[in-house]
């Protein structure tokens, strides 16, 4: 189709009239604002859910606000409300500028935005009224699934059109985006239709494991890394260190990640050769991720000051470090030896928060910090101080939560292994759960600070002015 190049065209790095004209900025801003609204709702839901563990849940007698339903609101709100909307906004910014082509139809883009919000809100209604499917990360009610699949198909058609029309060399970000648009449609269809209508029993469990992990590895991961390959070289004003290494990361992801999913169901009736294959593939992914991390940190070499002056770069690279830690941890925790201790424990909860918020959430927040002033047409942010508070409060609180739940999970696991009375294991976890609630509250407060800063930046007309090609960030 096209050959590959090591860096995006120079023209995509500058916000001149031509490149800005390729992007529907109100559309991208709408995706970001809606994404952040869902993010706040999902965080509040998670905070409420955590309160049941310390016997402070405020709605014990209200069925549609029962903790189990609120927990599904938390997870699905983050996946389909926060992450999906933010990534759609990022794709509508990056793909036109990488291909120098507009999307197939701006009207279709706006239709997709409206329909996707309908899908998310219908999912919320279905979950809170008890219509969830018994499928982890796929609890969306069965009557929503066909509409979601149609929406994913339209997203792929609209965003793939400029790629197909593009005749120049293809940057690695486009490789990730093309793969994600195809993989996501296939993954969602597999998880929500095969297990519902055609496959049952142990085989269904294997497919569910693939769906759970592929939703992260074949939807969130390729779009996240693709956006990092787009934004980091542009902000640093230097080429990615090794295009060859970037392709190793891409093909390693494509080959190994789809084989990981069954590690969610170790010690089950699923054939052991499949479980062993998932373990080996999971460990292999850590080597793949290492090549990507090396590539980005070698790109940063000689530009380390960007970690101080550029808040988006700081968000991006903290997320990369946490991604490396997540995958390193996963390489150990997926082994049968580790699973004997940590299975079903709060270690898994710490792991999930580290990757979904600490990695992809941080990347999205960095992307918003970088793009929102450009989308609004302001000279910068209303308050750099609030952005600094938002960053440090988010990072510190998340690290506390990760350490807390990781240690708590080990306490749980060893107590279960030693057949300690169940009531005693619950009592021993109360301090960890209390710390989790306080750190979650601090994370939530940090996001409301950023929401206020977004509102003031959008509404303060005194900030309006020409958009710098690359503004200089001076955050503490």
Secondary structure, 3 states (H helix, E strand, C coil): CCCEECCCCHHHHCCCHHHHHCCCHHHHHHHHHHHHHHHHHHHHHHHHHHHHHHCCCCCCCCHHHCHHHHHHHHHHHHHHHHHHHHHHHHHHHHHHHHHCCCCCCHHHHHHHHHHHHHHHHHHHHHHHCCCCCCCCCCCCCHHHHHHHHHHHHHHHHHHHHHHHHCCCCEEHHHHHHHHHHHHHHHHHHHHHHHHHHHCCHHHHHHHHHHHHHHHHHHHHHHHHHHHHHHHHHHHHCCCCCCHHHHHHHHHHHHHHHHHCHHHHHCCCCCCHHHHHHHHHHHHHHHHHHHHHHHHHHHHHCCCCCHHHHCHHHHHHHHHHHHHHHHHHHHHHHCCHHHHHHHCCCHHHHHHHHHHHHHHHHHHHHHHHHHHHHHHHCECCCCCHHHHHHHHHHHHHHHHHHHHHHHHHHHHHHHHHHCCCCHHHHHHHHHHHHHHHHHHHHHHHHHHHHHHHHHHHHHHCHHHECCCCCCCCCCCC
